[in-house]
Amino acid sequence: MPLNSDSWSWEPDWKGNSWLMPAGDYGSMTFDLKGGANINVNHAMLGKVQKGTFNIDTEKKTIRMTGASPLHGKPQDGIVVDWGDV
């Protein structure tokens, strides 16, 4: 990577970044294309399961989820306005 480039790399370690989220099994996200663009999210840390749909915008490099949110911790629930806009 050139010295003056606009690229960077972050190599996190848990000890230095434990403030991000508590350690734990946050669950799983399963995407499938059976009958549509579907997503199933098992929020193991939150004790809930969500089923929804997703759309990938390849030009903007974004994903929109409806009816489900990505894996996250409980403290983030009161902060994030739109979990579906990732």
Biopython code that builds the backbone (N, CA, C, O; Angstrom):
import numpy as np
from Bio.PDB.StructureBuilder import StructureBuilder

atoms = [
    (1, "MET", "N", (0.857, -1.172, 0.000)),
    (1, "MET", "CA", (0.000, 0.000, 0.000)),
    (1, "MET", "C", (0.904, 1.237, 0.000)),
    (1, "MET", "O", (1.803, 1.342, 0.835)),
    (2, "PRO", "N", (0.677, 2.170, -0.924)),
    (2, "PRO", "CA", (1.488, 3.388, -0.980)),
    (2, "PRO", "C", (1.368, 4.201, 0.307)),
    (2, "PRO", "O", (0.315, 4.217, 0.945)),
    (3, "LEU", "N", (2.437, 4.864, 0.676)),
    (3, "LEU", "CA", (2.484, 5.634, 1.910)),
    (3, "LEU", "C", (1.426, 6.731, 1.958)),
    (3, "LEU", "O", (0.858, 6.988, 3.019)),
    (4, "ASN", "N", (1.154, 7.377, 0.839)),
    (4, "ASN", "CA", (0.192, 8.482, 0.804)),
    (4, "ASN", "C", (-1.198, 8.043, 0.351)),
    (4, "ASN", "O", (-1.988, 8.873, -0.099)),
    (5, "SER", "N", (-1.504, 6.776, 0.461)),
    (5, "SER", "CA", (-2.798, 6.281, -0.013)),
    (5, "SER", "C", (-3.906, 6.607, 0.990)),
    (5, "SER", "O", (-3.646, 7.027, 2.118)),
    (6, "ASP", "N", (-5.131, 6.403, 0.550)),
    (6, "ASP", "CA", (-6.298, 6.654, 1.394)),
    (6, "ASP", "C", (-6.828, 5.341, 1.975)),
    (6, "ASP", "O", (-8.027, 5.204, 2.218)),
    (7, "SER", "N", (-5.950, 4.400, 2.190)),
    (7, "SER", "CA", (-6.333, 3.102, 2.743)),
    (7, "SER", "C", (-5.754, 2.954, 4.133)),
    (7, "SER", "O", (-4.718, 3.536, 4.456)),
    (8, "TRP", "N", (-6.444, 2.156, 4.964)),
    (8, "TRP", "CA", (-5.938, 1.913, 6.301)),
    (8, "TRP", "C", (-6.362, 0.530, 6.742)),
    (8, "TRP", "O", (-7.258, -0.082, 6.160)),
    (9, "SER", "N", (-5.721, 0.062, 7.751)),
    (9, "SER", "CA", (-6.004, -1.269, 8.272)),
    (9, "SER", "C", (-6.109, -1.190, 9.785)),
    (9, "SER", "O", (-5.279, -0.557, 10.438)),
    (10, "TRP", "N", (-7.127, -1.831, 10.342)),
    (10, "TRP", "CA", (-7.317, -1.865, 11.789)),
    (10, "TRP", "C", (-7.257, -3.311, 12.215)),
    (10, "TRP", "O", (-8.057, -4.129, 11.761)),
    (11, "GLU", "N", (-6.332, -3.632, 13.069)),
    (11, "GLU", "CA", (-6.187, -4.989, 13.575)),
    (11, "GLU", "C", (-6.549, -4.982, 15.057)),
    (11, "GLU", "O", (-5.672, -4.880, 15.915)),
    (12, "PRO", "N", (-7.848, -5.091, 15.356)),
    (12, "PRO", "CA", (-8.295, -4.979, 16.744)),
    (12, "PRO", "C", (-7.923, -6.184, 17.592)),
    (12, "PRO", "O", (-7.798, -7.305, 17.099)),
    (13, "ASP", "N", (-7.754, -5.925, 18.858)),
    (13, "ASP", "CA", (-7.608, -6.995, 19.841)),
    (13, "ASP", "C", (-8.683, -6.758, 20.900)),
    (13, "ASP", "O", (-9.093, -5.620, 21.125)),
    (14, "TRP", "N", (-9.135, -7.820, 21.546)),
    (14, "TRP", "CA", (-10.224, -7.680, 22.519)),
    (14, "TRP", "C", (-9.801, -6.834, 23.711)),
    (14, "TRP", "O", (-10.573, -5.992, 24.171)),
    (15, "LYS", "N", (-8.594, -7.040, 24.217)),
    (15, "LYS", "CA", (-8.129, -6.327, 25.409)),
    (15, "LYS", "C", (-8.180, -4.808, 25.217)),
    (15, "LYS", "O", (-8.583, -4.081, 26.124)),
    (16, "GLY", "N", (-7.778, -4.339, 24.053)),
    (16, "GLY", "CA", (-7.756, -2.907, 23.796)),
    (16, "GLY", "C", (-9.080, -2.333, 23.329)),
    (16, "GLY", "O", (-9.216, -1.115, 23.213)),
    (17, "ASN", "N", (-10.054, -3.183, 23.059)),
    (17, "ASN", "CA", (-11.326, -2.709, 22.511)),
    (17, "ASN", "C", (-12.537, -3.326, 23.195)),
    (17, "ASN", "O", (-13.605, -3.420, 22.590)),
    (18, "SER", "N", (-12.388, -3.742, 24.434)),
    (18, "SER", "CA", (-13.491, -4.399, 25.142)),
    (18, "SER", "C", (-14.670, -3.455, 25.388)),
    (18, "SER", "O", (-15.759, -3.910, 25.736)),
    (19, "TRP", "N", (-14.467, -2.161, 25.212)),
    (19, "TRP", "CA", (-15.534, -1.181, 25.382)),
    (19, "TRP", "C", (-16.585, -1.291, 24.276)),
    (19, "TRP", "O", (-17.713, -0.833, 24.458)),
    (20, "LEU", "N", (-16.239, -1.888, 23.139)),
    (20, "LEU", "CA", (-17.171, -1.960, 22.014)),
    (20, "LEU", "C", (-18.460, -2.696, 22.363)),
    (20, "LEU", "O", (-19.555, -2.151, 22.225)),
    (21, "MET", "N", (-18.320, -3.939, 22.817)),
    (21, "MET", "CA", (-19.460, -4.777, 23.176)),
    (21, "MET", "C", (-18.979, -5.861, 24.122)),
    (21, "MET", "O", (-17.825, -6.280, 24.034)),
    (22, "PRO", "N", (-19.830, -6.324, 25.024)),
    (22, "PRO", "CA", (-19.432, -7.415, 25.913)),
    (22, "PRO", "C", (-19.116, -8.677, 25.113)),
    (22, "PRO", "O", (-19.696, -8.901, 24.050)),
    (23, "ALA", "N", (-18.213, -9.488, 25.612)),
    (23, "ALA", "CA", (-17.890, -10.752, 24.962)),
    (23, "ALA", "C", (-19.093, -11.676, 25.037)),
    (23, "ALA", "O", (-19.807, -11.680, 26.040)),
    (24, "GLY", "N", (-19.324, -12.449, 24.001)),
    (24, "GLY", "CA", (-20.434, -13.393, 24.017)),
    (24, "GLY", "C", (-20.756, -13.917, 22.641)),
    (24, "GLY", "O", (-20.182, -13.471, 21.648)),
    (25, "ASP", "N", (-21.668, -14.860, 22.578)),
    (25, "ASP", "CA", (-22.163, -15.416, 21.320)),
    (25, "ASP", "C", (-23.366, -14.580, 20.903)),
    (25, "ASP", "O", (-24.446, -14.709, 21.480)),
    (26, "TYR", "N", (-23.184, -13.739, 19.917)),
    (26, "TYR", "CA", (-24.250, -12.839, 19.488)),
    (26, "TYR", "C", (-25.260, -13.510, 18.571)),
    (26, "TYR", "O", (-26.306, -12.926, 18.288)),
    (27, "GLY", "N", (-24.980, -14.710, 18.103)),
    (27, "GLY", "CA", (-25.937, -15.442, 17.292)),
    (27, "GLY", "C", (-25.475, -15.637, 15.875)),
    (27, "GLY", "O", (-24.282, -15.793, 15.612)),
    (28, "SER", "N", (-26.438, -15.628, 14.946)),
    (28, "SER", "CA", (-26.115, -15.887, 13.542)),
    (28, "SER", "C", (-27.076, -15.144, 12.626)),
    (28, "SER", "O", (-28.197, -14.805, 13.004)),
    (29, "MET", "N", (-26.597, -14.900, 11.401)),
    (29, "MET", "CA", (-27.405, -14.294, 10.349)),
    (29, "MET", "C", (-27.335, -15.231, 9.151)),
    (29, "MET", "O", (-26.245, -15.565, 8.684)),
    (30, "THR", "N", (-28.491, -15.657, 8.651)),
    (30, "THR", "CA", (-28.532, -16.567, 7.510)),
    (30, "THR", "C", (-29.286, -15.899, 6.367)),
    (30, "THR", "O", (-30.454, -15.537, 6.503)),
    (31, "PHE", "N", (-28.600, -15.743, 5.244)),
    (31, "PHE", "CA", (-29.189, -15.159, 4.044)),
    (31, "PHE", "C", (-29.553, -16.294, 3.088)),
    (31, "PHE", "O", (-28.798, -17.256, 2.955)),
    (32, "ASP", "N", (-30.710, -16.188, 2.418)),
    (32, "ASP", "CA", (-31.037, -17.162, 1.378)),
    (32, "ASP", "C", (-31.839, -16.479, 0.279)),
    (32, "ASP", "O", (-32.398, -15.399, 0.471)),
    (33, "LEU", "N", (-31.881, -17.130, -0.873)),
    (33, "LEU", "CA", (-32.593, -16.598, -2.034)),
    (33, "LEU", "C", (-33.723, -17.529, -2.457)),
    (33, "LEU", "O", (-34.102, -17.548, -3.628)),
    (34, "LYS", "N", (-34.257, -18.290, -1.531)),
    (34, "LYS", "CA", (-35.345, -19.231, -1.812)),
    (34, "LYS", "C", (-36.674, -18.482, -1.772)),
    (34, "LYS", "O", (-37.195, -18.181, -0.698)),
    (35, "GLY", "N", (-37.216, -18.186, -2.950)),
    (35, "GLY", "CA", (-38.482, -17.463, -3.019)),
    (35, "GLY", "C", (-38.356, -15.977, -2.747)),
    (35, "GLY", "O", (-39.368, -15.307, -2.543)),
    (36, "GLY", "N", (-37.160, -15.449, -2.738)),
    (36, "GLY", "CA", (-36.915, -14.037, -2.475)),
    (36, "GLY", "C", (-35.598, -13.865, -1.741)),
    (36, "GLY", "O", (-34.912, -14.843, -1.441)),
    (37, "ALA", "N", (-35.252, -12.631, -1.455)),
    (37, "ALA", "CA", (-34.017, -12.324, -0.718)),
    (37, "ALA", "C", (-34.360, -12.281, 0.766)),
    (37, "ALA", "O", (-34.789, -11.248, 1.279)),
    (38, "ASN", "N", (-34.172, -13.395, 1.448)),
    (38, "ASN", "CA", (-34.592, -13.554, 2.838)),
    (38, "ASN", "C", (-33.416, -13.553, 3.799)),
    (38, "ASN", "O", (-32.301, -13.934, 3.443)),
    (39, "ILE", "N", (-33.685, -13.121, 5.015)),
    (39, "ILE", "CA", (-32.679, -13.167, 6.077)),
    (39, "ILE", "C", (-33.343, -13.637, 7.369)),
    (39, "ILE", "O", (-34.443, -13.208, 7.717)),
    (40, "ASN", "N", (-32.656, -14.516, 8.057)),
    (40, "ASN", "CA", (-33.068, -14.979, 9.386)),
    (40, "ASN", "C", (-31.958, -14.611, 10.352)),
    (40, "ASN", "O", (-30.800, -14.969, 10.136)),
    (41, "VAL", "N", (-32.300, -13.905, 11.410)),
    (41, "VAL", "CA", (-31.307, -13.469, 12.386)),
    (41, "VAL", "C", (-31.656, -14.053, 13.749)),
    (41, "VAL", "O", (-32.742, -13.817, 14.279)),
    (42, "ASN", "N", (-30.732, -14.808, 14.304)),
    (42, "ASN", "CA", (-30.875, -15.361, 15.646)),
    (42, "ASN", "C", (-30.057, -14.480, 16.581)),
    (42, "ASN", "O", (-28.833, -14.592, 16.635)),
    (43, "HIS", "N", (-30.731, -13.609, 17.312)),
    (43, "HIS", "CA", (-30.072, -12.702, 18.254)),
    (43, "HIS", "C", (-29.896, -13.430, 19.592)),
    (43, "HIS", "O", (-30.697, -13.246, 20.508)),
    (44, "ALA", "N", (-28.863, -14.246, 19.701)),
    (44, "ALA", "CA", (-28.660, -15.058, 20.904)),
    (44, "ALA", "C", (-28.507, -14.194, 22.160)),
    (44, "ALA", "O", (-29.017, -14.559, 23.219)),
    (45, "MET", "N", (-27.824, -13.072, 22.060)),
    (45, "MET", "CA", (-27.609, -12.205, 23.221)),
    (45, "MET", "C", (-28.880, -11.437, 23.610)),
    (45, "MET", "O", (-29.024, -11.026, 24.761)),
    (46, "LEU", "N", (-29.791, -11.242, 22.668)),
    (46, "LEU", "CA", (-31.020, -10.493, 22.934)),
    (46, "LEU", "C", (-32.211, -11.411, 23.173)),
    (46, "LEU", "O", (-33.278, -10.950, 23.577)),
    (47, "GLY", "N", (-32.037, -12.706, 22.925)),
    (47, "GLY", "CA", (-33.113, -13.662, 23.149)),
    (47, "GLY", "C", (-34.272, -13.542, 22.174)),
    (47, "GLY", "O", (-35.427, -13.728, 22.559)),
    (48, "LYS", "N", (-33.976, -13.229, 20.900)),
    (48, "LYS", "CA", (-35.054, -13.145, 19.917)),
    (48, "LYS", "C", (-34.561, -13.603, 18.550)),
    (48, "LYS", "O", (-33.362, -13.614, 18.271)),
    (49, "VAL", "N", (-35.516, -13.978, 17.707)),
    (49, "VAL", "CA", (-35.241, -14.384, 16.330)),
    (49, "VAL", "C", (-36.068, -13.492, 15.422)),
    (49, "VAL", "O", (-37.242, -13.237, 15.691)),
    (50, "GLN", "N", (-35.450, -13.014, 14.339)),
    (50, "GLN", "CA", (-36.162, -12.165, 13.386)),
    (50, "GLN", "C", (-36.063, -12.771, 11.991)),
    (50, "GLN", "O", (-35.043, -13.353, 11.623)),
    (51, "LYS", "N", (-37.144, -12.623, 11.218)),
    (51, "LYS", "CA", (-37.163, -13.038, 9.819)),
    (51, "LYS", "C", (-37.542, -11.824, 9.000)),
    (51, "LYS", "O", (-38.504, -11.124, 9.316)),
    (52, "GLY", "N", (-36.778, -11.575, 7.942)),
    (52, "GLY", "CA", (-37.052, -10.421, 7.114)),
    (52, "GLY", "C", (-36.526, -10.610, 5.710)),
    (52, "GLY", "O", (-36.271, -11.730, 5.268)),
    (53, "THR", "N", (-36.368, -9.502, 5.022)),
    (53, "THR", "CA", (-35.848, -9.511, 3.659)),
    (53, "THR", "C", (-34.666, -8.556, 3.576)),
    (53, "THR", "O", (-34.443, -7.734, 4.465)),
    (54, "PHE", "N", (-33.913, -8.686, 2.482)),
    (54, "PHE", "CA", (-32.776, -7.794, 2.288)),
    (54, "PHE", "C", (-32.667, -7.409, 0.826)),
    (54, "PHE", "O", (-33.160, -8.108, -0.060)),
    (55, "ASN", "N", (-32.010, -6.280, 0.592)),
    (55, "ASN", "CA", (-31.728, -5.811, -0.753)),
    (55, "ASN", "C", (-30.312, -5.256, -0.759)),
    (55, "ASN", "O", (-29.953, -4.449, 0.098)),
    (56, "ILE", "N", (-29.515, -5.685, -1.718)),
    (56, "ILE", "CA", (-28.138, -5.202, -1.841)),
    (56, "ILE", "C", (-28.064, -4.211, -2.987)),
    (56, "ILE", "O", (-28.458, -4.525, -4.111)),
    (57, "ASP", "N", (-27.561, -3.013, -2.708)),
    (57, "ASP", "CA", (-27.325, -1.995, -3.730)),
    (57, "ASP", "C", (-25.846, -2.058, -4.080)),
    (57, "ASP", "O", (-25.003, -1.573, -3.326)),
    (58, "THR", "N", (-25.534, -2.652, -5.219)),
    (58, "THR", "CA", (-24.131, -2.853, -5.591)),
    (58, "THR", "C", (-23.428, -1.551, -5.959)),
    (58, "THR", "O", (-22.212, -1.443, -5.799)),
    (59, "GLU", "N", (-24.172, -0.563, -6.448)),
    (59, "GLU", "CA", (-23.544, 0.711, -6.794)),
    (59, "GLU", "C", (-23.156, 1.498, -5.548)),
    (59, "GLU", "O", (-22.063, 2.060, -5.483)),
    (60, "LYS", "N", (-24.044, 1.539, -4.561)),
    (60, "LYS", "CA", (-23.761, 2.270, -3.322)),
    (60, "LYS", "C", (-23.024, 1.416, -2.292)),
    (60, "LYS", "O", (-22.546, 1.924, -1.278)),
    (61, "LYS", "N", (-22.936, 0.103, -2.569)),
    (61, "LYS", "CA", (-22.281, -0.846, -1.654)),
    (61, "LYS", "C", (-22.943, -0.824, -0.279)),
    (61, "LYS", "O", (-22.281, -0.716, 0.753)),
    (62, "THR", "N", (-24.283, -0.930, -0.301)),
    (62, "THR", "CA", (-25.057, -0.946, 0.937)),
    (62, "THR", "C", (-26.023, -2.129, 0.920)),
    (62, "THR", "O", (-26.293, -2.715, -0.128)),
    (63, "ILE", "N", (-26.526, -2.459, 2.084)),
    (63, "ILE", "CA", (-27.561, -3.476, 2.211)),
    (63, "ILE", "C", (-28.696, -2.881, 3.038)),
    (63, "ILE", "O", (-28.460, -2.204, 4.039)),
    (64, "ARG", "N", (-29.924, -3.140, 2.611)),
    (64, "ARG", "CA", (-31.117, -2.674, 3.324)),
    (64, "ARG", "C", (-31.836, -3.920, 3.826)),
    (64, "ARG", "O", (-32.159, -4.814, 3.044)),
    (65, "MET", "N", (-32.085, -3.976, 5.124)),
    (65, "MET", "CA", (-32.801, -5.092, 5.726)),
    (65, "MET", "C", (-34.154, -4.596, 6.216)),
    (65, "MET", "O", (-34.241, -3.534, 6.833)),
    (66, "THR", "N", (-35.208, -5.358, 5.945)),
    (66, "THR", "CA", (-36.554, -5.027, 6.393)),
    (66, "THR", "C", (-37.077, -6.188, 7.232)),
    (66, "THR", "O", (-37.049, -7.337, 6.791)),
    (67, "GLY", "N", (-37.551, -5.893, 8.432)),
    (67, "GLY", "CA", (-38.099, -6.922, 9.299)),
    (67, "GLY", "C", (-37.076, -7.628, 10.166)),
    (67, "GLY", "O", (-37.428, -8.496, 10.964)),
    (68, "ALA", "N", (-35.826, -7.267, 10.017)),
    (68, "ALA", "CA", (-34.757, -7.871, 10.818)),
    (68, "ALA", "C", (-33.618, -6.867, 10.948)),
    (68, "ALA", "O", (-33.462, -5.979, 10.109)),
    (69, "SER", "N", (-32.838, -7.013, 11.991)),
    (69, "SER", "CA", (-31.687, -6.131, 12.200)),
    (69, "SER", "C", (-30.428, -6.978, 12.303)),
    (69, "SER", "O", (-30.499, -8.148, 12.677)),
    (70, "PRO", "N", (-29.268, -6.398, 11.974)),
    (70, "PRO", "CA", (-28.024, -7.151, 12.105)),
    (70, "PRO", "C", (-27.717, -7.443, 13.571)),
    (70, "PRO", "O", (-28.276, -6.811, 14.468)),
    (71, "LEU", "N", (-26.835, -8.391, 13.806)),
    (71, "LEU", "CA", (-26.434, -8.730, 15.169)),
    (71, "LEU", "C", (-25.857, -7.506, 15.863)),
    (71, "LEU", "O", (-25.067, -6.764, 15.280)),
    (72, "HIS", "N", (-26.256, -7.303, 17.108)),
    (72, "HIS", "CA", (-25.774, -6.153, 17.874)),
    (72, "HIS", "C", (-26.001, -6.414, 19.356)),
    (72, "HIS", "O", (-26.636, -7.396, 19.741)),
    (73, "GLY", "N", (-25.472, -5.523, 20.174)),
    (73, "GLY", "CA", (-25.647, -5.631, 21.617)),
    (73, "GLY", "C", (-26.840, -4.822, 22.093)),
    (73, "GLY", "O", (-27.288, -3.910, 21.399)),
    (74, "LYS", "N", (-27.348, -5.139, 23.248)),
    (74, "LYS", "CA", (-28.514, -4.448, 23.816)),
    (74, "LYS", "C", (-28.289, -2.942, 23.978)),
    (74, "LYS", "O", (-29.212, -2.173, 23.712)),
    (75, "PRO", "N", (-27.094, -2.482, 24.407)),
    (75, "PRO", "CA", (-26.906, -1.030, 24.565)),
    (75, "PRO", "C", (-27.097, -0.239, 23.275)),
    (75, "PRO", "O", (-27.438, 0.943, 23.330)),
    (76, "GLN", "N", (-26.886, -0.859, 22.122)),
    (76, "GLN", "CA", (-27.019, -0.145, 20.855)),
    (76, "GLN", "C", (-28.479, 0.066, 20.456)),
    (76, "GLN", "O", (-28.756, 0.897, 19.591)),
    (77, "ASP", "N", (-29.420, -0.663, 21.061)),
    (77, "ASP", "CA", (-30.834, -0.520, 20.698)),
    (77, "ASP", "C", (-31.341, 0.904, 20.881)),
    (77, "ASP", "O", (-32.157, 1.360, 20.080)),
    (78, "GLY", "N", (-30.900, 1.608, 21.882)),
    (78, "GLY", "CA", (-31.366, 2.963, 22.121)),
    (78, "GLY", "C", (-30.612, 4.026, 21.350)),
    (78, "GLY", "O", (-30.933, 5.210, 21.452)),
    (79, "ILE", "N", (-29.617, 3.621, 20.583)),
    (79, "ILE", "CA", (-28.767, 4.576, 19.877)),
    (79, "ILE", "C", (-29.042, 4.593, 18.377)),
    (79, "ILE", "O", (-29.132, 5.663, 17.776)),
    (80, "VAL", "N", (-29.176, 3.424, 17.774)),
    (80, "VAL", "CA", (-29.314, 3.308, 16.319)),
    (80, "VAL", "C", (-30.739, 3.653, 15.896)),
    (80, "VAL", "O", (-31.704, 3.124, 16.447)),
    (81, "VAL", "N", (-30.862, 4.541, 14.917)),
    (81, "VAL", "CA", (-32.166, 5.002, 14.451)),
    (81, "VAL", "C", (-32.797, 4.007, 13.481)),
    (81, "VAL", "O", (-33.993, 3.732, 13.569)),
    (82, "ASP", "N", (-32.002, 3.465, 12.554)),
    (82, "ASP", "CA", (-32.537, 2.583, 11.511)),
    (82, "ASP", "C", (-31.606, 1.398, 11.316)),
    (82, "ASP", "O", (-30.645, 1.482, 10.552)),
    (83, "TRP", "N", (-31.883, 0.294, 12.001)),
    (83, "TRP", "CA", (-31.044, -0.902, 11.887)),
    (83, "TRP", "C", (-31.043, -1.469, 10.478)),
    (83, "TRP", "O", (-30.086, -2.141, 10.095)),
    (84, "GLY", "N", (-32.077, -1.220, 9.702)),
    (84, "GLY", "CA", (-32.164, -1.799, 8.367)),
    (84, "GLY", "C", (-31.264, -1.150, 7.349)),
    (84, "GLY", "O", (-31.014, -1.739, 6.297)),
    (85, "ASP", "N", (-30.765, 0.043, 7.618)),
    (85, "ASP", "CA", (-29.937, 0.795, 6.675)),
    (85, "ASP", "C", (-28.477, 0.620, 7.038)),
    (85, "ASP", "O", (-27.932, 1.361, 7.856)),
    (86, "VAL", "N", (-27.849, -0.370, 6.418)),
    (86, "VAL", "CA", (-26.459, -0.685, 6.762)),
    (86, "VAL", "C", (-25.557, -0.397, 5.578)),
    (86, "VAL", "O", (-24.345, -0.596, 5.662)),
]
sb = StructureBuilder()
sb.init_structure("model")
sb.init_model(0)
sb.init_chain("A")
sb.init_seg("    ")
for serial, (resi, resn, name, xyz) in enumerate(atoms, 1):
    if name == "N":
        sb.init_residue(resn, " ", resi, " ")
    sb.init_atom(name, np.array(xyz, "f"), 0.0, 1.0, " ", f" {name:<3s}", serial, name[0])
structure = sb.get_structure()
